[in-house]
Amino acid sequence: MSCCKLIPLFCVAGWERKLQNAVYRELHVQPLPSHPAAPPEHAKEPLAYMRKAQVNWEKRILKSLNSMCTELGVPLARKRPAVEQKELTNKWNEMGTDEPDLSRFRPVYAPKDFLEVLISLRNPNHDSSEEASAKSHWGLIQVPLHDRDIPQMREAYSELSLTTGQLGIDDHTHVPPDLFESEHIRIGKKVVNEQDSAAAQQYSRQGCPTGLRADLWALILNSTNEPEDVMHYEQLKAGVIHHDLLVDNLIYKDVKLTASNDDYYFVFEDFLYQVLLCFSRDTAVLEHFSYNSATPPKSYIQGKVGVEEFAVVYPPNGVIPFHGFSMYVAPLCFLYNEPSKLYSVFREMYVRYFFRLHSVSSSTSGIVSLCLQFERLLQTHLPQLFYHLREIGAQPLRIAFKWMVRAFSGYLSTDQLLLLWDRILGYDSLEIVAVLAAAVFAFRAENLMEVTSLTSAEAVLADLSTLKVMPLIQIFLFATVI
């Protein structure tokens, strides 16, 4: 008789599921293997002109940061005196009450600055005269990237069809909303109990119930809150308390300019400081640069500029915050009230999705592709509207870009934004953001045809807080005549 201990079956199944979820995450996060002969930079970005544009953009950001550092006489980093460390420790949970003088600090860049970079992109190997249609020149984005038309989208987003039950839709389906919702919640609870990332991702395509959303998103992202995750968060917190960084002021400034003035998010000011300050110190974030077209900026120890062995990544996570960055975190505060859990989910959302919204790349979920997709959807299905806006100097992308670069955070009501982000996670793609942007223009098309300037067009689209996201997307994708 064997003396080996028997391992309970549920234990084996639990570890097998954890391993399965970990593998599923890697398959979704890591890029597909490239050709063996391809140079390593191709894993980051295969197109040379995109890489060059990203490098030049990074130089501009660093120049802006360095000039601010010099002008203000503020070091990039300094160790806090013991008194200051104690003070910060004591007020860690009420940092929002602090009113530091931030008048001298300015955002390193705003989305409109980044848009100008994207507008200037050109493929040197592409002859625009080869284009069969003059429509290609109507928009601001002039690069030849592949995008999907509506028939292809209908196939890809089949779960969003008019005959399929959806959370966020009150009617239009053959299933009574109440009946669909109760059955959907029952299935959702089963998915959470099973702890299967793949099943959770498929499930969220039809929307996540409010009471299950936090667990489902964490499951899709394979984001845990184990003791080691809590310990990691506490170590990052200690890093914030011990050292002060110049980017801390940029974070404070951004929260004050955006979330603190938002009716939905001002109550989460303390959480935002905690998460973003810890995020700036997290070197684990550097791993995503292996598949990000961007390169983490470096700083040199004084007197050793250019000597690589004296170079350090700055900030430690390699990400310089810009105007509106805190709005990537704010909606998550509605789901998670434990800072370590909130942090873990945000970091995973960032390294999967949000980084693509502020880097130059040819990725189908990248901001360049989203802009191109938005413009082509409008040109193809609302050509008169697009031409009218273009003629009066109100290029649609100049209005919609700020929505897309934030994935609509701060523009939609929170319940509608979370329904949109359900689908980003469900389809593992940001493409739905471009679809919604086009759908908003389609919804307001009648009013927009009457405007005579960019200012009046912006006024028509100034308030999106009353919009219902899923009906707009459904109607645009499945009721548009093609």
Disulfide bonds with the S-S distance in Angstrom:
none
